[in-house]
Amino acid sequence: MPIEYSVNIGYDDVYNDYATVNVLDLIKDIPTKMALTLICHFTGQIHTDEKNSEKQIFFVRQWSERFPMDVQKKLKKTLLRSQQKYPVFI
């Protein structure tokens, strides 16, 4: 069985205030049902074809277009680090 890799991008990969930020403050103005719907839809897209890393990267890039440019750059940096560490992944 071949070894498979995955990349998990967390809050602390993008923002420097992980230790001090209050998550409740970040999400207090977001409608809960809409947030859950979007997150579930996105997660479902990624896991529809779990073994297809190219498709997963496509979905992450597509989703990240909604973020500010500085956040997009940090996400790309995280993906590139993973590609260098595990070249077979991407």
Biopython code that builds the backbone (N, CA, C, O; Angstrom):
import numpy as np
from Bio.PDB.StructureBuilder import StructureBuilder

atoms = [
    (1, "MET", "N", (0.848, -1.176, 0.000)),
    (1, "MET", "CA", (0.000, 0.000, 0.000)),
    (1, "MET", "C", (0.896, 1.242, 0.000)),
    (1, "MET", "O", (1.780, 1.362, 0.849)),
    (2, "PRO", "N", (0.678, 2.171, -0.946)),
    (2, "PRO", "CA", (1.513, 3.374, -0.998)),
    (2, "PRO", "C", (1.204, 4.321, 0.165)),
    (2, "PRO", "O", (0.091, 4.347, 0.690)),
    (3, "ILE", "N", (2.201, 5.081, 0.543)),
    (3, "ILE", "CA", (2.021, 6.089, 1.594)),
    (3, "ILE", "C", (1.310, 7.290, 0.996)),
    (3, "ILE", "O", (1.649, 7.741, -0.098)),
    (4, "GLU", "N", (0.337, 7.798, 1.706)),
    (4, "GLU", "CA", (-0.394, 8.979, 1.251)),
    (4, "GLU", "C", (-0.165, 10.119, 2.226)),
    (4, "GLU", "O", (-0.014, 9.911, 3.430)),
    (5, "TYR", "N", (-0.141, 11.335, 1.679)),
    (5, "TYR", "CA", (0.089, 12.522, 2.477)),
    (5, "TYR", "C", (-1.110, 13.448, 2.382)),
    (5, "TYR", "O", (-1.882, 13.396, 1.424)),
    (6, "SER", "N", (-1.249, 14.277, 3.369)),
    (6, "SER", "CA", (-2.277, 15.305, 3.299)),
    (6, "SER", "C", (-1.720, 16.581, 3.895)),
    (6, "SER", "O", (-0.786, 16.556, 4.696)),
    (7, "VAL", "N", (-2.300, 17.681, 3.495)),
    (7, "VAL", "CA", (-1.889, 18.982, 4.003)),
    (7, "VAL", "C", (-3.067, 19.567, 4.756)),
    (7, "VAL", "O", (-4.178, 19.637, 4.232)),
    (8, "ASN", "N", (-2.825, 19.977, 5.964)),
    (8, "ASN", "CA", (-3.848, 20.643, 6.758)),
    (8, "ASN", "C", (-3.395, 22.067, 7.001)),
    (8, "ASN", "O", (-2.322, 22.305, 7.556)),
    (9, "ILE", "N", (-4.207, 22.996, 6.589)),
    (9, "ILE", "CA", (-3.883, 24.402, 6.784)),
    (9, "ILE", "C", (-4.711, 24.902, 7.951)),
    (9, "ILE", "O", (-5.940, 24.920, 7.900)),
    (10, "GLY", "N", (-4.024, 25.303, 8.990)),
    (10, "GLY", "CA", (-4.693, 25.779, 10.195)),
    (10, "GLY", "C", (-4.603, 27.285, 10.346)),
    (10, "GLY", "O", (-3.857, 27.957, 9.633)),
    (11, "TYR", "N", (-5.363, 27.792, 11.272)),
    (11, "TYR", "CA", (-5.384, 29.228, 11.555)),
    (11, "TYR", "C", (-3.973, 29.754, 11.775)),
    (11, "TYR", "O", (-3.613, 30.814, 11.263)),
    (12, "ASP", "N", (-3.176, 29.015, 12.536)),
    (12, "ASP", "CA", (-1.829, 29.488, 12.871)),
    (12, "ASP", "C", (-0.859, 29.423, 11.696)),
    (12, "ASP", "O", (0.247, 29.953, 11.801)),
    (13, "ASP", "N", (-1.230, 28.793, 10.581)),
    (13, "ASP", "CA", (-0.416, 28.835, 9.369)),
    (13, "ASP", "C", (-0.576, 30.156, 8.634)),
    (13, "ASP", "O", (0.255, 30.519, 7.801)),
    (14, "VAL", "N", (-1.647, 30.869, 8.945)),
    (14, "VAL", "CA", (-1.960, 32.093, 8.225)),
    (14, "VAL", "C", (-1.832, 33.337, 9.101)),
    (14, "VAL", "O", (-1.390, 34.389, 8.638)),
    (15, "TYR", "N", (-2.219, 33.210, 10.357)),
    (15, "TYR", "CA", (-2.242, 34.370, 11.247)),
    (15, "TYR", "C", (-1.277, 34.184, 12.412)),
    (15, "TYR", "O", (-1.034, 33.063, 12.858)),
    (16, "ASN", "N", (-0.732, 35.289, 12.895)),
    (16, "ASN", "CA", (0.264, 35.241, 13.971)),
    (16, "ASN", "C", (-0.334, 35.357, 15.369)),
    (16, "ASN", "O", (0.397, 35.247, 16.353)),
    (17, "ASP", "N", (-1.623, 35.573, 15.480)),
    (17, "ASP", "CA", (-2.232, 35.843, 16.785)),
    (17, "ASP", "C", (-2.986, 34.642, 17.364)),
    (17, "ASP", "O", (-3.884, 34.816, 18.187)),
    (18, "TYR", "N", (-2.634, 33.452, 16.947)),
    (18, "TYR", "CA", (-3.357, 32.246, 17.366)),
    (18, "TYR", "C", (-3.467, 32.118, 18.887)),
    (18, "TYR", "O", (-4.520, 31.744, 19.405)),
    (19, "ALA", "N", (-2.399, 32.424, 19.591)),
    (19, "ALA", "CA", (-2.381, 32.248, 21.043)),
    (19, "ALA", "C", (-3.253, 33.264, 21.774)),
    (19, "ALA", "O", (-3.659, 33.026, 22.912)),
    (20, "THR", "N", (-3.541, 34.383, 21.137)),
    (20, "THR", "CA", (-4.263, 35.450, 21.834)),
    (20, "THR", "C", (-5.648, 35.746, 21.264)),
    (20, "THR", "O", (-6.433, 36.456, 21.892)),
    (21, "VAL", "N", (-5.954, 35.217, 20.097)),
    (21, "VAL", "CA", (-7.234, 35.553, 19.461)),
    (21, "VAL", "C", (-8.387, 34.806, 20.136)),
    (21, "VAL", "O", (-8.243, 33.662, 20.566)),
    (22, "ASN", "N", (-9.519, 35.478, 20.216)),
    (22, "ASN", "CA", (-10.736, 34.869, 20.743)),
    (22, "ASN", "C", (-11.595, 34.459, 19.544)),
    (22, "ASN", "O", (-12.147, 35.309, 18.845)),
    (23, "VAL", "N", (-11.700, 33.172, 19.320)),
    (23, "VAL", "CA", (-12.434, 32.662, 18.162)),
    (23, "VAL", "C", (-13.874, 33.153, 18.161)),
    (23, "VAL", "O", (-14.426, 33.439, 17.099)),
    (24, "LEU", "N", (-14.480, 33.254, 19.312)),
    (24, "LEU", "CA", (-15.873, 33.718, 19.388)),
    (24, "LEU", "C", (-16.010, 35.139, 18.855)),
    (24, "LEU", "O", (-17.021, 35.471, 18.236)),
    (25, "ASP", "N", (-15.010, 35.978, 19.085)),
    (25, "ASP", "CA", (-15.031, 37.329, 18.529)),
    (25, "ASP", "C", (-14.952, 37.302, 17.002)),
    (25, "ASP", "O", (-15.578, 38.117, 16.325)),
    (26, "LEU", "N", (-14.190, 36.372, 16.479)),
    (26, "LEU", "CA", (-14.040, 36.276, 15.028)),
    (26, "LEU", "C", (-15.335, 35.855, 14.331)),
    (26, "LEU", "O", (-15.621, 36.306, 13.222)),
    (27, "ILE", "N", (-16.103, 35.004, 14.972)),
    (27, "ILE", "CA", (-17.274, 34.439, 14.296)),
    (27, "ILE", "C", (-18.609, 35.014, 14.758)),
    (27, "ILE", "O", (-19.656, 34.601, 14.261)),
    (28, "LYS", "N", (-18.596, 35.948, 15.687)),
    (28, "LYS", "CA", (-19.851, 36.408, 16.281)),
    (28, "LYS", "C", (-20.815, 37.049, 15.276)),
    (28, "LYS", "O", (-22.026, 36.996, 15.486)),
    (29, "ASP", "N", (-20.318, 37.647, 14.200)),
    (29, "ASP", "CA", (-21.194, 38.300, 13.225)),
    (29, "ASP", "C", (-21.478, 37.436, 11.994)),
    (29, "ASP", "O", (-22.079, 37.910, 11.030)),
    (30, "ILE", "N", (-21.056, 36.191, 12.023)),
    (30, "ILE", "CA", (-21.275, 35.288, 10.892)),
    (30, "ILE", "C", (-22.500, 34.430, 11.176)),
    (30, "ILE", "O", (-22.576, 33.779, 12.217)),
    (31, "PRO", "N", (-23.454, 34.427, 10.260)),
    (31, "PRO", "CA", (-24.628, 33.556, 10.457)),
    (31, "PRO", "C", (-24.190, 32.087, 10.506)),
    (31, "PRO", "O", (-23.575, 31.591, 9.562)),
    (32, "THR", "N", (-24.500, 31.406, 11.586)),
    (32, "THR", "CA", (-24.017, 30.051, 11.835)),
    (32, "THR", "C", (-24.418, 29.073, 10.742)),
    (32, "THR", "O", (-23.577, 28.312, 10.263)),
    (33, "LYS", "N", (-25.682, 29.077, 10.337)),
    (33, "LYS", "CA", (-26.128, 28.123, 9.321)),
    (33, "LYS", "C", (-25.383, 28.331, 8.008)),
    (33, "LYS", "O", (-24.979, 27.366, 7.359)),
    (34, "MET", "N", (-25.203, 29.576, 7.620)),
    (34, "MET", "CA", (-24.506, 29.862, 6.364)),
    (34, "MET", "C", (-23.049, 29.425, 6.452)),
    (34, "MET", "O", (-22.523, 28.838, 5.506)),
    (35, "ALA", "N", (-22.394, 29.702, 7.571)),
    (35, "ALA", "CA", (-20.994, 29.311, 7.741)),
    (35, "ALA", "C", (-20.856, 27.789, 7.666)),
    (35, "ALA", "O", (-19.972, 27.280, 6.977)),
    (36, "LEU", "N", (-21.714, 27.075, 8.362)),
    (36, "LEU", "CA", (-21.654, 25.613, 8.343)),
    (36, "LEU", "C", (-21.940, 25.059, 6.949)),
    (36, "LEU", "O", (-21.300, 24.101, 6.517)),
    (37, "THR", "N", (-22.885, 25.652, 6.256)),
    (37, "THR", "CA", (-23.210, 25.221, 4.901)),
    (37, "THR", "C", (-22.005, 25.367, 3.986)),
    (37, "THR", "O", (-21.674, 24.447, 3.238)),
    (38, "LEU", "N", (-21.347, 26.524, 4.043)),
    (38, "LEU", "CA", (-20.178, 26.761, 3.192)),
    (38, "LEU", "C", (-19.023, 25.830, 3.545)),
    (38, "LEU", "O", (-18.380, 25.268, 2.660)),
    (39, "ILE", "N", (-18.766, 25.673, 4.825)),
    (39, "ILE", "CA", (-17.667, 24.808, 5.255)),
    (39, "ILE", "C", (-17.936, 23.359, 4.855)),
    (39, "ILE", "O", (-17.037, 22.674, 4.368)),
    (40, "CYS", "N", (-19.153, 22.897, 5.054)),
    (40, "CYS", "CA", (-19.497, 21.512, 4.690)),
    (40, "CYS", "C", (-19.421, 21.303, 3.183)),
    (40, "CYS", "O", (-18.956, 20.262, 2.720)),
    (41, "HIS", "N", (-19.874, 22.289, 2.422)),
    (41, "HIS", "CA", (-19.802, 22.195, 0.965)),
    (41, "HIS", "C", (-18.347, 22.088, 0.512)),
    (41, "HIS", "O", (-18.008, 21.242, -0.315)),
    (42, "PHE", "N", (-17.502, 22.944, 1.054)),
    (42, "PHE", "CA", (-16.090, 22.945, 0.697)),
    (42, "PHE", "C", (-15.414, 21.636, 1.107)),
    (42, "PHE", "O", (-14.674, 21.044, 0.321)),
    (43, "THR", "N", (-15.666, 21.194, 2.324)),
    (43, "THR", "CA", (-15.086, 19.943, 2.802)),
    (43, "THR", "C", (-15.559, 18.771, 1.944)),
    (43, "THR", "O", (-14.784, 17.866, 1.633)),
    (44, "GLY", "N", (-16.828, 18.795, 1.570)),
    (44, "GLY", "CA", (-17.372, 17.744, 0.709)),
    (44, "GLY", "C", (-16.689, 17.716, -0.647)),
    (44, "GLY", "O", (-16.419, 16.642, -1.185)),
    (45, "GLN", "N", (-16.405, 18.891, -1.204)),
    (45, "GLN", "CA", (-15.706, 18.940, -2.484)),
    (45, "GLN", "C", (-14.334, 18.290, -2.378)),
    (45, "GLN", "O", (-13.949, 17.502, -3.241)),
    (46, "ILE", "N", (-13.606, 18.614, -1.335)),
    (46, "ILE", "CA", (-12.257, 18.087, -1.175)),
    (46, "ILE", "C", (-12.285, 16.568, -0.998)),
    (46, "ILE", "O", (-11.437, 15.862, -1.545)),
    (47, "HIS", "N", (-13.246, 16.071, -0.245)),
    (47, "HIS", "CA", (-13.270, 14.645, 0.074)),
    (47, "HIS", "C", (-14.045, 13.798, -0.916)),
    (47, "HIS", "O", (-14.115, 12.579, -0.764)),
    (48, "THR", "N", (-14.632, 14.427, -1.933)),
    (48, "THR", "CA", (-15.345, 13.659, -2.944)),
    (48, "THR", "C", (-14.394, 12.724, -3.680)),
    (48, "THR", "O", (-14.743, 11.587, -3.999)),
    (49, "ASP", "N", (-13.211, 13.211, -3.938)),
    (49, "ASP", "CA", (-12.208, 12.418, -4.640)),
    (49, "ASP", "C", (-10.917, 12.489, -3.827)),
    (49, "ASP", "O", (-9.950, 13.129, -4.238)),
    (50, "GLU", "N", (-10.911, 11.825, -2.668)),
    (50, "GLU", "CA", (-9.840, 11.957, -1.679)),
    (50, "GLU", "C", (-8.449, 11.667, -2.222)),
    (50, "GLU", "O", (-7.481, 12.287, -1.780)),
    (51, "LYS", "N", (-8.327, 10.769, -3.140)),
    (51, "LYS", "CA", (-7.008, 10.355, -3.633)),
    (51, "LYS", "C", (-6.470, 11.279, -4.725)),
    (51, "LYS", "O", (-5.326, 11.131, -5.152)),
    (52, "ASN", "N", (-7.283, 12.225, -5.175)),
    (52, "ASN", "CA", (-6.872, 13.102, -6.265)),
    (52, "ASN", "C", (-6.322, 14.411, -5.702)),
    (52, "ASN", "O", (-7.070, 15.364, -5.479)),
    (53, "SER", "N", (-5.004, 14.448, -5.473)),
    (53, "SER", "CA", (-4.393, 15.628, -4.857)),
    (53, "SER", "C", (-4.496, 16.857, -5.750)),
    (53, "SER", "O", (-4.615, 17.973, -5.245)),
    (54, "GLU", "N", (-4.452, 16.676, -7.059)),
    (54, "GLU", "CA", (-4.577, 17.826, -7.957)),
    (54, "GLU", "C", (-5.939, 18.495, -7.792)),
    (54, "GLU", "O", (-6.037, 19.722, -7.772)),
    (55, "LYS", "N", (-6.965, 17.701, -7.677)),
    (55, "LYS", "CA", (-8.310, 18.248, -7.495)),
    (55, "LYS", "C", (-8.422, 18.946, -6.140)),
    (55, "LYS", "O", (-9.045, 20.002, -6.032)),
    (56, "GLN", "N", (-7.820, 18.356, -5.113)),
    (56, "GLN", "CA", (-7.857, 18.983, -3.791)),
    (56, "GLN", "C", (-7.171, 20.345, -3.811)),
    (56, "GLN", "O", (-7.690, 21.318, -3.264)),
    (57, "ILE", "N", (-6.003, 20.407, -4.446)),
    (57, "ILE", "CA", (-5.281, 21.679, -4.545)),
    (57, "ILE", "C", (-6.107, 22.682, -5.342)),
    (57, "ILE", "O", (-6.152, 23.861, -4.991)),
    (58, "PHE", "N", (-6.759, 22.232, -6.407)),
    (58, "PHE", "CA", (-7.624, 23.116, -7.189)),
    (58, "PHE", "C", (-8.712, 23.731, -6.304)),
    (58, "PHE", "O", (-8.956, 24.936, -6.366)),
    (59, "PHE", "N", (-9.361, 22.908, -5.488)),
    (59, "PHE", "CA", (-10.430, 23.413, -4.623)),
    (59, "PHE", "C", (-9.892, 24.383, -3.571)),
    (59, "PHE", "O", (-10.526, 25.398, -3.282)),
    (60, "VAL", "N", (-8.729, 24.077, -3.000)),
    (60, "VAL", "CA", (-8.142, 24.984, -2.008)),
    (60, "VAL", "C", (-7.811, 26.325, -2.660)),
    (60, "VAL", "O", (-8.085, 27.383, -2.093)),
    (61, "ARG", "N", (-7.229, 26.275, -3.840)),
    (61, "ARG", "CA", (-6.901, 27.533, -4.546)),
    (61, "ARG", "C", (-8.168, 28.300, -4.907)),
    (61, "ARG", "O", (-8.213, 29.523, -4.773)),
    (62, "GLN", "N", (-9.181, 27.599, -5.356)),
    (62, "GLN", "CA", (-10.449, 28.239, -5.713)),
    (62, "GLN", "C", (-11.065, 28.915, -4.486)),
    (62, "GLN", "O", (-11.516, 30.058, -4.559)),
    (63, "TRP", "N", (-11.079, 28.207, -3.371)),
    (63, "TRP", "CA", (-11.643, 28.750, -2.134)),
    (63, "TRP", "C", (-10.843, 29.956, -1.653)),
    (63, "TRP", "O", (-11.415, 30.947, -1.198)),
    (64, "SER", "N", (-9.514, 29.867, -1.756)),
    (64, "SER", "CA", (-8.664, 30.920, -1.208)),
    (64, "SER", "C", (-8.742, 32.220, -2.003)),
    (64, "SER", "O", (-8.295, 33.259, -1.517)),
    (65, "GLU", "N", (-9.292, 32.187, -3.201)),
    (65, "GLU", "CA", (-9.464, 33.421, -3.979)),
    (65, "GLU", "C", (-10.374, 34.418, -3.271)),
    (65, "GLU", "O", (-10.364, 35.605, -3.594)),
    (66, "ARG", "N", (-11.145, 33.950, -2.324)),
    (66, "ARG", "CA", (-12.054, 34.826, -1.581)),
    (66, "ARG", "C", (-11.349, 35.589, -0.459)),
    (66, "ARG", "O", (-11.908, 36.529, 0.106)),
    (67, "PHE", "N", (-10.118, 35.180, -0.140)),
    (67, "PHE", "CA", (-9.377, 35.790, 0.954)),
    (67, "PHE", "C", (-8.569, 36.994, 0.469)),
    (67, "PHE", "O", (-8.287, 37.117, -0.723)),
    (68, "PRO", "N", (-8.200, 37.873, 1.387)),
    (68, "PRO", "CA", (-7.320, 38.991, 1.015)),
    (68, "PRO", "C", (-5.993, 38.457, 0.452)),
    (68, "PRO", "O", (-5.593, 37.329, 0.744)),
    (69, "MET", "N", (-5.328, 39.273, -0.346)),
    (69, "MET", "CA", (-4.112, 38.851, -1.031)),
    (69, "MET", "C", (-3.021, 38.376, -0.060)),
    (69, "MET", "O", (-2.323, 37.405, -0.352)),
    (70, "ASP", "N", (-2.868, 39.044, 1.085)),
    (70, "ASP", "CA", (-1.823, 38.620, 2.024)),
    (70, "ASP", "C", (-2.108, 37.223, 2.579)),
    (70, "ASP", "O", (-1.180, 36.451, 2.820)),
    (71, "VAL", "N", (-3.370, 36.900, 2.781)),
    (71, "VAL", "CA", (-3.743, 35.561, 3.254)),
    (71, "VAL", "C", (-3.504, 34.535, 2.143)),
    (71, "VAL", "O", (-3.021, 33.434, 2.405)),
    (72, "GLN", "N", (-3.840, 34.895, 0.913)),
    (72, "GLN", "CA", (-3.600, 33.989, -0.216)),
    (72, "GLN", "C", (-2.120, 33.632, -0.330)),
    (72, "GLN", "O", (-1.768, 32.482, -0.593)),
    (73, "LYS", "N", (-1.263, 34.623, -0.130)),
    (73, "LYS", "CA", (0.180, 34.379, -0.212)),
    (73, "LYS", "C", (0.634, 33.412, 0.874)),
    (73, "LYS", "O", (1.469, 32.544, 0.619)),
    (74, "LYS", "N", (0.097, 33.551, 2.071)),
    (74, "LYS", "CA", (0.469, 32.648, 3.162)),
    (74, "LYS", "C", (-0.024, 31.229, 2.890)),
    (74, "LYS", "O", (0.675, 30.260, 3.187)),
    (75, "LEU", "N", (-1.212, 31.106, 2.331)),
    (75, "LEU", "CA", (-1.735, 29.779, 1.984)),
    (75, "LEU", "C", (-0.864, 29.121, 0.916)),
    (75, "LEU", "O", (-0.535, 27.939, 1.013)),
    (76, "LYS", "N", (-0.497, 29.896, -0.102)),
    (76, "LYS", "CA", (0.359, 29.356, -1.160)),
    (76, "LYS", "C", (1.710, 28.926, -0.594)),
    (76, "LYS", "O", (2.264, 27.902, -0.997)),
    (77, "LYS", "N", (2.234, 29.715, 0.341)),
    (77, "LYS", "CA", (3.509, 29.378, 0.969)),
    (77, "LYS", "C", (3.410, 28.046, 1.710)),
    (77, "LYS", "O", (4.324, 27.225, 1.639)),
    (78, "THR", "N", (2.305, 27.832, 2.418)),
    (78, "THR", "CA", (2.097, 26.573, 3.136)),
    (78, "THR", "C", (2.007, 25.404, 2.158)),
    (78, "THR", "O", (2.588, 24.346, 2.401)),
    (79, "LEU", "N", (1.288, 25.589, 1.061)),
    (79, "LEU", "CA", (1.171, 24.527, 0.057)),
    (79, "LEU", "C", (2.526, 24.220, -0.589)),
    (79, "LEU", "O", (2.857, 23.058, -0.823)),
    (80, "LEU", "N", (3.301, 25.260, -0.872)),
    (80, "LEU", "CA", (4.621, 25.050, -1.471)),
    (80, "LEU", "C", (5.563, 24.317, -0.511)),
    (80, "LEU", "O", (6.345, 23.465, -0.932)),
    (81, "ARG", "N", (5.484, 24.655, 0.778)),
    (81, "ARG", "CA", (6.293, 23.940, 1.773)),
    (81, "ARG", "C", (5.958, 22.450, 1.763)),
    (81, "ARG", "O", (6.848, 21.604, 1.844)),
    (82, "SER", "N", (4.688, 22.143, 1.664)),
    (82, "SER", "CA", (4.265, 20.745, 1.624)),
    (82, "SER", "C", (4.753, 20.068, 0.354)),
    (82, "SER", "O", (5.164, 18.908, 0.378)),
    (83, "GLN", "N", (4.705, 20.793, -0.748)),
    (83, "GLN", "CA", (5.158, 20.227, -2.012)),
    (83, "GLN", "C", (6.655, 19.916, -1.946)),
    (83, "GLN", "O", (7.100, 18.894, -2.470)),
    (84, "GLN", "N", (7.423, 20.782, -1.314)),
    (84, "GLN", "CA", (8.861, 20.548, -1.194)),
    (84, "GLN", "C", (9.148, 19.379, -0.249)),
    (84, "GLN", "O", (10.059, 18.587, -0.492)),
    (85, "LYS", "N", (8.372, 19.277, 0.819)),
    (85, "LYS", "CA", (8.579, 18.206, 1.794)),
    (85, "LYS", "C", (8.109, 16.858, 1.246)),
    (85, "LYS", "O", (8.754, 15.832, 1.464)),
    (86, "TYR", "N", (6.982, 16.869, 0.533)),
    (86, "TYR", "CA", (6.390, 15.651, -0.028)),
    (86, "TYR", "C", (6.102, 15.872, -1.508)),
    (86, "TYR", "O", (4.949, 16.100, -1.876)),
    (87, "PRO", "N", (7.121, 15.811, -2.366)),
    (87, "PRO", "CA", (6.920, 16.137, -3.793)),
    (87, "PRO", "C", (5.901, 15.260, -4.496)),
    (87, "PRO", "O", (5.369, 15.656, -5.532)),
    (88, "VAL", "N", (5.613, 14.086, -3.967)),
    (88, "VAL", "CA", (4.632, 13.222, -4.630)),
    (88, "VAL", "C", (3.205, 13.682, -4.354)),
    (88, "VAL", "O", (2.269, 13.239, -5.019)),
    (89, "PHE", "N", (3.039, 14.560, -3.383)),
    (89, "PHE", "CA", (1.687, 14.973, -3.006)),
    (89, "PHE", "C", (1.048, 15.851, -4.067)),
    (89, "PHE", "O", (-0.108, 15.640, -4.432)),
    (90, "ILE", "N", (1.785, 16.829, -4.565)),
    (90, "ILE", "CA", (1.192, 17.809, -5.476)),
    (90, "ILE", "C", (1.723, 17.574, -6.880)),
    (90, "ILE", "O", (1.352, 18.291, -7.809)),
]
sb = StructureBuilder()
sb.init_structure("model")
sb.init_model(0)
sb.init_chain("A")
sb.init_seg("    ")
for serial, (resi, resn, name, xyz) in enumerate(atoms, 1):
    if name == "N":
        sb.init_residue(resn, " ", resi, " ")
    sb.init_atom(name, np.array(xyz, "f"), 0.0, 1.0, " ", f" {name:<3s}", serial, name[0])
structure = sb.get_structure()
